[in-house]
Amino acid sequence: MHLSSEGDLLRVQVPLELNASNASPFRDFVRGALRDEHQRVDLDFSRTTFLDSSGLGALVALHKALAARRGSIRILAARPEVRRVLELTHMHRLFDMAADAATSTA
Amino acid sequence: MTDLRHSLAWGRGLLNWQSGSFTEVPDDFLLGELSRHAAGKRTSSLHGRLAALLVLALTSPVLLAAVLGKPRGQPLLIRHRAVRAPVLTTLMVETCGYCELNGVPGLWRRWPELWNIVTGRWAWVGNRPLTPEQATELDTEFERLWLAVPPGLFSLADAEGCLDNRSEETRAHASFYSVQHNLRADLQIVARMLRRITSGQPSTP
């Protein structure tokens, strides 16, 4: 997993699959990387091809962590298969969705 | 929970017939359609219900074990109240009862729930029942998907080892199951739960 930080923004590269085998470590990794100044988190899904219920759980946990600090979380460049899962579960309404990973620094 | 008297749900609000006042309730979750019964959408087929009856009969010695094993002075059956899907309103919640067997360990405590499958009110696989209090804790549209399928004896969250109805992970499994379930996934969940029962892994009712 790749992380980069710029001001109040933490950008995270989401792995190829976010599933039962890695969702909890991913959640803990991102939570652990959050510093006081981070108010925004961008999750770059451009490489991710699979998201299951455990992955959704990790996203909800991160959403709540950011909400607790009045921050926001954004999903970038979700592929159709991932976007479909997010839409079916109405999770796309919880997050800001951006089509392009390059917009994260905007 | 709020106590409501002399009122009825009307349109998008609550009408107090005594005072004539009308309170608008903008949240659809709080004031869903009374006629909607997602619980009736998909329970077990006739085969599933007959299978539940068969399992109930074959495992009936569990009842004797519970009678012998339950702590003295405690009831054999512990009654619970669960919200029927979807939640109608926190003010006027439609609930159904179910029982837990006292005096037996782990998943065997769910044994009386087999009868709910026989009667067609529950499914073999669904989301675990929520109390009205737990249902009101479902904050988002995503989490409320928990109630979009009927209660089940087993759940995806069970199969994944998530036993706490209040955890984010369990809610995510429940919501995911509500929109992604199919026969293959159900059979996999049942198989995993049977392995769990036979291996004696812990579980909450």
Interface residues (C-beta under 8 A of the other chain):
Chain A: A20 S24 D52 S53 S54 L56 G57 L59 V60 A61 K64 V85 L88 T89 H90 M91 R93 L94
Chain B: T140 E141 F142 E143 L145 L156 E160 E168 E169 T170 R171 A172 H173 S175 F176 Y177 S178 V179 Q180
